[in-house]
Amino acid sequence: DSFEDGVGALLDNLSPPARLVVRLLAAARQPLPRAVVAGIRMGGARLTTIAIEEAIASGLVIVIDDRLSIVHELHAEAVEAVELPGERVRLHATLASVFEERPSRAAWHWAAAGRTREAFTAHRAAAAIARASDPGETALHHDLRALGFWATLEASGDGNAHAEDTTD
């Protein structure tokens, strides 16, 4: 059996809400405050304390101070490998909304969700924030990513790709 099969078996033994907690944290790729996880709504349902505790008890989720995290990057990759693409898109779109106040994180999740317009807008906002504090490599990174998304929008026939560019 492969590592992915073992992680998949652990996931299969969880209730659907606990499985969702694990999948969310795997997609997040960073620790999230417990209160943030508990406040997330997916499919109209809130992630419950019981689901969070079950995910922790599984060994796939760890607690660092008051933050929740997938136990290891390899586990996150294995969890994502057994997900259906639609599930992955939904998780990343949810996380992008959670990180709305942190455009650099939101941009990464919008891109992972395949949401080009939102990724473009978030990268532009992240570039503006980076330029304001320390114009350099980080601002350039976000500008280049935004340019790539803008080119994709233009190529798809969305001639208004620049319309949301209000960061300059």
N, C-alpha and C positions, 0 to 999 in steps of 0.2 A: 504494500500500500504506500502511496505517496503522501507527502506532507499535506498537500491539498486535500487528499481524500480524508486524512485524519481530522483536519480542520472542518471539512464538510460534514463529517460524522458528528463532531461536537455541535455544529450549527443545527443539524437535524434533530438533536436531542433537546433543543431549546423550544420554548413556546414561541409563536410568531412575534409577539411584542418584544421579547428578549432578543430574538434573532435580529429584529430591526435595530435594536440598540447597538448590537455588535456590528452590523453592516454600516450603520451611520458613523460609528467611531472609526471603522476601517476606512471609510471614504474621507473622513475628516483629516486623517493623517497628522493630527495634533491633539493634545489633550483639550477637552472642552469642560467648562464648569458644569458640575452636576445640575445646577439650576437651569442652565441653558438646555442641556439634554432633556431634562424633565419638562421644559416648556415647549419643546418642538412638537408640532402637530404634523402628522403624515396620514393622508387618507382620512382626514377628519378626526383622527384619534390622537390623544396626547400620549407620549411615552410615560408610562407609570413608574412609580418607585419600585413596585414589585418586579417589573420587567428589568429595570436597571439592576436591582439586587440579584436577579437570576443570571443576568449577563456577567456580573462580577463573580458569582459563585461558579460559573462555567470555567473560569480561568482564562477566558479570552479577553476580558476587560479588567484593567487594574485601576486602582484609585491612587492618585498622586495629590496629596493635600485634599482639596475638595474638587479635584478635576478627574474626569474619566478619560481613559485612553485605551486603545487596543494594546494588547500586551507587547507586541513587537511588529516591526514593519513587515517581516515575512508573513506574519499572521494576517496583516491587512491585505497583502497581495493575494494570499490564498483565499481569503473571504471574497475579495473582488473577483477572483477567477471563477468562483462557483455561482456568481450572480448573473442574472439575465441582463442584457444591455439596458432594457427599459428600467429595471430596478436601479441600476447604476446612475442613469440619467436623473431619475427622480431624487435619489439621495443627494447627488451633487447640486441639483437645482435648489433643494431644501437648504443645504449648507451655504450656498451662495446667498440666499436670503438671510440666513442667520448672520453672515459676515457682511451685511450691507454697509455697516459703518467702517469696515476695514476693506477698502476696495482691492487691495493687492490679493487678499485671500479670496474675496468674492470672485475676482477675475479668474483665478485658477479653477474654482469650482464651476463657474459659468462655462469656461472652455471645456472642462471635463464633461459637462452636461451637453455639449454640442450647441450651446446657445451663443451664436456668433455675435449678434448685436449687443447682448448684455455683456459678453466678454470684452468687446471693443470699448464699450462705455466705461466699464470698471477699470480697464487698463489705462484709459485716458485719465480717469480720476486718480488712480494710483500714481501715475506719472506726475500729475500736478502736485500731489501731496509730497512726493519725493523731491521734486524740484524746489519746493518751498523750504524744505528743511536741509537738504544736502544734494544740490544738483550734481549728478554724476552717474555712476554705473546703474543704480537702481532706477532712476528716472529714464535713462536710456533703455534699459530692459523693458520697462512698461511701454515706452513710446514705440519701440520696435515691435512688441507684441500687438499693440493697438494697430500699428500700420499693417501688420499681417492680417488681422481681422478685418480692417477696413478694405484691404484688397479682396478678401473673400466676399465681403458684402457687395463691393462694386462688381466683381465677376459674376455674382448671382443676379445682377440686374437691379440691385437696390441702390439706385443713384442718389439716394438721400442719406447714405452712410455717414456723411460728415455733418448732418443736421443736428445730431446730438452732441457734437463736439463743442462744449461750452466751457471747457477747462482753461482756455487761453484768454 
